[in-house]
């Protein structure tokens, strides 16, 4: 092969490599754009002084439940102080950062509002806690830093694997003061992912309803005295 043919073959090979690289780059860019945006802020905070309780289990869950409940109750009680005659405590949530789960969040609030009397969930901007959505290897969880800033994170994949309204209502149960009880049956909302993906019960049972009403009737003192973080079933 003469030098002219070698140079021509080399240029052709280089052009093919450039085309292949450009095609790969476009494919990667398209794949990245197809992935739903994650809630980077809450997910990154979870490892920075935040405590959390997840749908399928996590360490230090009992302390996390108490921290979240205390933060939300203090925020709600501070607002209620302006209207001391109210018998029901209103807990305000902001779901604007979880638009994909707007229906599930609304159903969760309706479930809890129809199940208990002493606390009510209501959407609003002056929120006691917030919902976020995204991808997280830890799944869905409730998290707080213990200083009044709490949120519920809803994981895309987990909400496809499990009944999404049940997941949302379960995590909201932590906001209202309930602990996890993964060994419980499907009839217990706070058994979470314990019974497996086939469980679609979205409602708290009689014990769970009674405990929430007791907590919000008597306040933080009841939380400590009655041992809400103990396994009560």
N, C-alpha and C positions, 0 to 999 in steps of 0.2 A: 504494500500500500504506500502510495507516494505521500509527500508531506501535505499537499493540498487536500487530499481526501481525509487525512488524519485530522487536520484543523477543522474541516467541515463537520466530521463526526463528533469532535469534542464540543463544538458550538451547539450542535443538535442535542447532545446529552445534557449540557448545562441548561438549555431552554426547557427541556422536559422536567428537570429537577425543580426549576423555579415554578413551573406550572403546578407540579405536584404539591409543593410547599404552600403555594397560594390556595389551592383547593382545600388542603388540610386545615389551613387557618380559617377559612370561611366555614368549614364544617364545625370546627370547635366553637367559633363565635355563635353559630346558630344553635348549637347544643346548649351553650351557656345561657342564651337568651330564652330558651324554652323552659329552664328551671325556674320555679316560682321563687320570688324574692323572699329571703329569710328575714326574720325580725332580729337583726344583728344587735341592736341595743340591748334588749332584755337577755338574749342568749349570752352575750359577752359579760353582762353583769352577774350572771348566775355564778360565776366562778370568782367574783370579786366581793366577798363579804355578804353575799346573798344566801338565804336559806330557802329550800324548796322541798316540795312533796310531789312525787310523780304518780302517774296512773298505774304503773306496774312495779313500783317499789323503789326505794332509795334509802340511803343511810341517814340517820338522825331525823327520821320522819316526825317523831313525837315533838321534839323541840321546834321543828319547822312549822308544824301545824299551829302550835301555840303562838309562835312569832307572827305568823300571818294573821291569825284571828285577832290578836291584840292590836296589831297595827290598824286593821280595818275598823275594829270596834272603837278604838280611840278617835279615829277620824270621824266616824259616823256620830259618836256621842258628842263630840265637840260641836257638830252642826246642830244636833238635837237640843243642845243647851239653850239655843235661842228660842226654842219652843218647848219648854219643859212639860207642858200639858199633854204632849203626844205620848200615846201608849206603845205605838209601834215605831221601832227604829228603822229609818230608811237608809239603806246602803246603796250608794250611787256608783255605777260602773260606766266605763267608757269603752265602747267596742269598735271605735273608728279604726284602730290599727289591726283589726282582724275582720276585714270585709268579707272574706270567703266564708266565714262562720257566723255571719249576721243572723241567719235563721236559727242555727243551733243555739246561739247565745240567747236569743229572744225566747226560744222554747225552754231553755234551762231556767231562765228567770221566771217564766210562767209556771213551770213545774214547782219551783220552790215557793213562789208566792201563793200557790194553791195548796201547798202542803203545810205551811207554818203560819203562825199568827203574829208573833212578836217581832219579826223583822221582815222587811220588804226590800226587794231588789228593784232598782229603777235606773234606767239609762239617763245619762246626763254628762255635762262637760266638767262640772266641779266634782270629779270622781274620787271615791275612796279607794278604788282599785281599777286596773285596766286589763283588757284582753289584748294579746298579741298573737300573731300566727307566723309560721315559718317552718324550717327544717332543723331538727335538733336530734342528734343520736340518742339523747336521753328520753325522747318522747315528750308528751305533754306533762306540764307540772304547774304548781302554784308556787310563787316565790316572793320573798320580801327581804328587805335589808333591816327590818326591825324598827325603822324610823318613819313609818307611815307611808312608805312607797312600796306598794305591792302590785303584782300582776299575775294573770293566768296566761300561760303560753300554750298554744294549741298546735301540735305537730301535724304536718300534712300526712305523713305516712301512717302514723298511728291512728289518725281519724279515718283512714281508709280501711285499716285492718279491723278496728273495733267500731261499734255503734257510736257515731259522732256525737249525738245528743247525750248519750250516757257519759261519754268522756267529759264533755263540757259540764254537765250537771255534777259529775263527781268532783272535778276540780273546783267548781263553785262551792261544793260542800265544805272544802277546806277553808274558804273565805268565811263561811258561817260557823266554823269552829269544830268540824267533825274530823276525827282521825281516820287513817286508812285501816282497813281490816281485810287484807287480801285473802285470808283463809275462809272468809264468809261466803255464803251462797249467792247466787245471782240476784236473789230478792233483796239483798243489801246493796244499795248504791255505792257505798264506800268500800265494797270488796273490789272495786276497780277492775283491773284486768285479770284478777285472780281466777274467776270462773272461765276465762277464755273468750275468744272472739265471738262465740255463738251466743253469749249473753247480751240481750238487748234491753233489759229492764232499765228504765230511765228515771224511776221514781224512788225516793227514800222510803224505807219501811217505817213502821210505827215507832220503833225505838229511835231511829235517826230523827224523825220528825219531833218526837218528844224532847230529845236532847237539844236540838237547835232552839226550840221554844224556851227551854229552861235556861240555856245560856244567855239568850238575848233578853229574857225577863229579869234575870238577876245580875247580869253584867260580868265583869272580869272576876269578881270574887267567887262566883259560882264555878267559873272555869277551873280555878285552883282547888276549891273545896270538893267539888264533885269528881275531880279526876277525869276531865273530859278526854285526856290523852291516853287513858288506860283502855285496854281492850274490854269493851263492855257487853259484848254479845255472847 
